Amino acid sequence: MTAALARPAASRWQASLDLRFAQTARGCRLVASAHNGPLYVQKPFYPEGPDLAHVYLLHPPGGLVSGDSLEISVALGNDASVLVTTPGAGRVYRAREDRTLQWQRTRMVLSEGANIEYFPQETIIYPGASAGLETRVELSDQCHYVGWEITCLGLPASALKFDSGEFRQHLGIFRDGRPLIVENFVLNEGSRFLYDASVGLRGQPVMGLMVAGPFAESRSGETAEIVTSLRSVTDSCKPGMLCNVSVFNGFVTVRYLGSSSAEAREIFIQCWQLLRPLLLGREHCPPRIWAT
């Protein structure tokens, strides 16, 4: 038997989760749930009442290795409202020699009048990983999206930079098929210089993006006021970190570039506290799992 034949096949987990929510006479309910592999939810929680479901995405392995993929699909019926989060950080480990991509794809489809808040905890990209993160949000009329993505490149606590491997990240927000926001980021051997470049990451390992909207054009005055309030939050960044707030296509965006995923998350939570009442008419209510 040759060495190639004797080598055991590499394990690959192809996990998927399909969730469907509907607004019913009893409130917002998870009406369908299908999963394959180690990716699922237990049950929705209702700390804010029956009309808004809090859902925790559970991935027991806690990370991706070469060849693994996670496919997450969340569909909301008319007027449904859902908050989605995760119990802990996600991890993408160093890839095998064949450099097979490790993927997570998340798709959210909202019917008329639906709202979704998507707050995964940070994703840690290990040195040598070959990773792709893709998020697609499809909105209908009178829908709103609030979400963030926080990414840590390398292991800064261990002084390990993301100096090898590949990372691709894509965010697309659409309304009726028309792109409203499209963000792409690629870091590989051809673009490695961007890690330290002043026009890139400036040597900072943590980057974050928060998006909230769309805000109606008729409320441009309120939007301007909230941007001013948000900038008072982002101005609290530690020296050497970068934070900014902008408005594009009716969406407020908050960006973070620094060395601490905990700082990025805290800034985003404070921004959410200010944005939520204006956009969704609800007061700030952190998911209980964040306190564990």
Phi and psi in degrees as a GROMACS rama.xvg file:
@    title "Ramachandran Plot"
@    xaxis  label "Phi"
@    yaxis  label "Psi"
@TYPE xy
-75.6125  162.857  THR-2
-62.5423  -35.6448  ALA-3
-64.5266  -39.1633  ALA-4
-72.8837  -29.776  LEU-5
-78.4366  -21.562  ALA-6
-67.9548  127.941  ARG-7
-67.0225  148.423  PRO-8
-66.7068  138.22  ALA-9
-68.3382  139.421  ALA-10
-76.1844  142.167  SER-11
-141.157  128.033  ARG-12
-107.33  118.338  TRP-13
-104.592  96.6152  GLN-14
-105.205  145.088  ALA-15
-143.415  154.741  SER-16
-145.769  129.229  LEU-17
-125.743  113.775  ASP-18
-116.812  138.822  LEU-19
-132.515  127.898  ARG-20
-117.307  148.269  PHE-21
-141.086  144.667  ALA-22
-84.2555  118.39  GLN-23
-119.453  -179.164  THR-24
-63.7128  -21.3839  ALA-25
-98.5742  8.02565  ARG-26
108.689  -165.494  GLY-27
-79.5203  122.519  CYS-28
-126.107  145.726  ARG-29
-78.722  103.096  LEU-30
-93.5145  -14.6394  VAL-31
-154.933  138.44  ALA-32
-147.137  123.506  SER-33
-133.756  134.057  ALA-34
-138.136  155.286  HIS-35
-135.149  126.909  ASN-36
80.2071  -170.306  GLY-37
-81.7788  68.5447  PRO-38
-155.371  118.672  LEU-39
-165.437  176.097  TYR-40
-124.226  152.958  VAL-41
-86.72  -59.92  GLN-42
-164.117  155.645  LYS-43
-73.0769  155.161  PRO-44
-118.097  154.718  PHE-45
-131.934  61.0617  TYR-46
-68.9739  -14.6045  PRO-47
-109.877  11.0062  GLU-48
105.895  172.423  GLY-49
-71.1402  -12.8731  PRO-50
-91.6639  1.44235  ASP-51
-140.683  118.957  LEU-52
-95.5769  130.249  ALA-53
-96.7064  128.799  HIS-54
-128.943  135.072  VAL-55
-109.411  120.497  TYR-56
-80.0392  124.79  LEU-57
-111.252  123.964  LEU-58
-129.341  88.5865  HIS-59
-52.3804  -37.077  PRO-60
-62.2678  -27.9489  PRO-61
79.2274  -2.19713  GLY-62
-167.878  171.637  GLY-63
-116.568  138.851  LEU-64
-114.817  175.947  VAL-65
-53.1404  132.462  SER-66
88.2707  -13.6747  GLY-67
-72.4343  149.195  ASP-68
-146.541  142.356  SER-69
-117.48  127.513  LEU-70
-119.642  114.404  GLU-71
-116.99  126.951  ILE-72
-128.135  127.216  SER-73
-127.871  120.823  VAL-74
-119.035  131.557  ALA-75
-115.689  129.411  LEU-76
-76.2338  179.416  GLY-77
-52.7177  129.75  ASN-78
66.8918  10.4305  ASP-79
-77.2055  149.301  ALA-80
-133.419  127.58  SER-81
-139.863  141.664  VAL-82
-114.957  126.645  LEU-83
-118.372  131.474  VAL-84
-145.171  -176.857  THR-85
-129.296  153.732  THR-86
-77.8847  -15.3873  PRO-87
-163.22  178.671  GLY-88
-66.5063  146.802  ALA-89
-92.1828  154.583  GLY-90
-134.538  141.349  ARG-91
-121.734  111.669  VAL-92
-83.9274  169.204  TYR-93
-56.1882  135.94  ARG-94
-76.8563  160.2  ALA-95
-73.7973  175.665  ARG-96
-62.3603  -26.9664  GLU-97
-78.4068  -4.55386  ASP-98
60.3659  27.3105  ARG-99
-59.6883  132.953  THR-100
-65.4674  145.198  LEU-101
-108.97  118.521  GLN-102
-119.622  144.593  TRP-103
-130.794  123.216  GLN-104
-120.203  127.478  ARG-105
-123.01  128.544  THR-106
-127.791  127.824  ARG-107
-121.321  125.73  MET-108
-121.102  121.649  VAL-109
-114.878  127.343  LEU-110
-83.7925  175.25  SER-111
-54.1888  131.274  GLU-112
79.6493  3.63728  GLY-113
-85.4149  154.883  ALA-114
-132.899  139.201  ASN-115
-136.051  139.528  ILE-116
-118.512  123.61  GLU-117
-123.118  107.728  TYR-118
-128.281  68.2275  PHE-119
-68.1173  147.03  PRO-120
-72.6524  173.407  GLN-121
-61.1052  155.021  GLU-122
-110.032  126.483  THR-123
-101.356  120.013  ILE-124
-100.063  109.206  ILE-125
-71.0777  149.925  TYR-126
-55.2286  134.676  PRO-127
87.0656  0.359387  GLY-128
-70.5936  159.86  ALA-129
-129.183  87.5996  SER-130
-121.611  151.355  ALA-131
-138.815  130.312  GLY-132
-121.527  125.116  LEU-133
-132.001  126.566  GLU-134
-125.8  129.066  THR-135
-129.283  128.123  ARG-136
-120.48  124.961  VAL-137
-116.347  113.699  GLU-138
-104.426  148.804  LEU-139
-108.158  -169.564  SER-140
-63.5638  143.862  ASP-141
61.5107  26.8118  GLN-142
-100.508  156.356  CYS-143
-137.094  147.298  HIS-144
-131.772  132.237  TYR-145
-129.1  125.446  VAL-146
-159.982  161.411  GLY-147
-140.535  159.368  TRP-148
-135.661  124.876  GLU-149
-120.468  124.017  ILE-150
-124.503  130.988  THR-151
-110.805  114.536  CYS-152
-91.0542  115.588  LEU-153
85.7239  -166.832  GLY-154
-124.761  79.4036  LEU-155
-59.7575  -31.4301  PRO-156
-64.8819  -24.3585  ALA-157
-104.766  10.6078  SER-158
60.501  35.0002  ALA-159
-109.349  111.505  LEU-160
-81.2508  160.245  LYS-161
-83.937  74.5791  PHE-162
-101.112  5.96509  ASP-163
-152.119  155.152  SER-164
105.091  -169.649  GLY-165
-142.188  139.489  GLU-166
-137.768  129.267  PHE-167
-126.101  135.177  ARG-168
-136.997  135.593  GLN-169
-139.39  133.731  HIS-170
-128.311  126.919  LEU-171
-132.068  127.03  GLY-172
-118  126.568  ILE-173
-129  151.657  PHE-174
-127.356  118.689  ARG-175
51.0874  40.0376  ASP-176
84.8555  -7.38773  GLY-177
-94.6072  126.951  ARG-178
-68.8888  131.28  PRO-179
-104.483  -42.2982  LEU-180
-139.353  130.766  ILE-181
-134.049  121.407  VAL-182
-124.057  131.593  GLU-183
-130.795  139.693  ASN-184
-141.047  131.055  PHE-185
-134.459  126.774  VAL-186
-128.98  112.974  LEU-187
-148.874  -166.771  ASN-188
-62.5314  -29.147  GLU-189
-78.5333  -17.8949  GLY-190
-126.46  19.7464  SER-191
-58.4785  -28.9144  ARG-192
-60.209  -23.2129  PHE-193
-66.428  -21.6327  LEU-194
-61.1598  -42.3851  TYR-195
-102.598  -8.82137  ASP-196
-69.4238  148.457  ALA-197
-66.7178  -24.3404  SER-198
-91.2237  3.20676  VAL-199
-116.685  -123.934  GLY-200
-91.6926  -4.99433  LEU-201
55.4576  29.287  ARG-202
76.7725  7.26048  GLY-203
-90.057  134.647  GLN-204
-85.7588  -14.9727  PRO-205
-115.594  127.564  VAL-206
-130.041  143.529  MET-207
-142.209  148.265  GLY-208
-137.451  127.174  LEU-209
-116.483  136.2  MET-210
-129.804  136.539  VAL-211
-143.483  129.953  ALA-212
158.078  -166.524  GLY-213
-82.4856  148.068  PRO-214
-91.0162  141.006  PHE-215
-67.5602  143.781  ALA-216
-60.5356  -30.0265  GLU-217
-68.4482  -12.6152  SER-218
-109.226  29.5052  ARG-219
-61.2194  -33.072  SER-220
-64.1721  -43.439  GLY-221
-65.3455  -38.3138  GLU-222
-62.7652  -41.765  THR-223
-61.7874  -39.4328  ALA-224
-66.1396  -41.3019  GLU-225
-68.9102  -33.4465  ILE-226
-62.2905  -41.922  VAL-227
-60.1968  -42.7143  THR-228
-65.2972  -40.0095  SER-229
-65.0365  -37.171  LEU-230
-67.2827  -26.1451  ARG-231
-68.1959  -27.4274  SER-232
-76.6161  -48.9303  VAL-233
-67.2422  -23.4153  THR-234
-67.4186  -11.622  ASP-235
-84.2846  2.04151  SER-236
-54.9803  145.879  CYS-237
-64.5545  153.947  LYS-238
-55.0776  136.643  PRO-239
93.1334  -15.7093  GLY-240
-93.0073  155.673  MET-241
-119.952  131.212  LEU-242
-137.951  143.034  CYS-243
-152.226  161.932  ASN-244
-127.372  137.31  VAL-245
-147.444  170.406  SER-246
-126.243  130.699  VAL-247
-145.773  126.643  PHE-248
52.8796  36.0359  ASN-249
84.0621  -0.248152  GLY-250
-105.295  137.227  PHE-251
-88.4565  129.416  VAL-252
-119.498  138.575  THR-253
-122.583  126.729  VAL-254
-117.723  145.723  ARG-255
-132.132  137.48  TYR-256
-139.316  115.849  LEU-257
-169.233  -152.39  GLY-258
-117.71  1.9243  SER-259
-134.29  116.025  SER-260
-67.8241  -30.6923  SER-261
-65.9814  -40.0949  ALA-262
-65.4481  -43.3545  GLU-263
-59.185  -45.8501  ALA-264
-63.3512  -41.4708  ARG-265
-64.4798  -41.4856  GLU-266
-63.9768  -43.3926  ILE-267
-64.8196  -38.7701  PHE-268
-63.6815  -42.065  ILE-269
-63.827  -38.7919  GLN-270
-66.1402  -40.3274  CYS-271
-60.7982  -39.7406  TRP-272
-59.4639  -34.5673  GLN-273
-81.8243  -36.8945  LEU-274
-76.7891  -35.8527  LEU-275
-59.5243  -47.5196  ARG-276
-61.4854  -36.7418  PRO-277
-73.8385  -41.0587  LEU-278
-84.6902  -41.3854  LEU-279
-114.297  -6.68013  LEU-280
69.7828  26.9524  GLY-281
-129.021  146.508  ARG-282
-78.4388  162.79  GLU-283
-62.5016  128.441  HIS-284
-144.509  91.0109  CYS-285
-63.0845  139.584  PRO-286
-55.1594  139.531  PRO-287
-61.3295  -30.2746  ARG-288
-67.3595  -20.3443  ILE-289
-66.9714  -21.6849  TRP-290
-88.9205  -1.58894  ALA-291
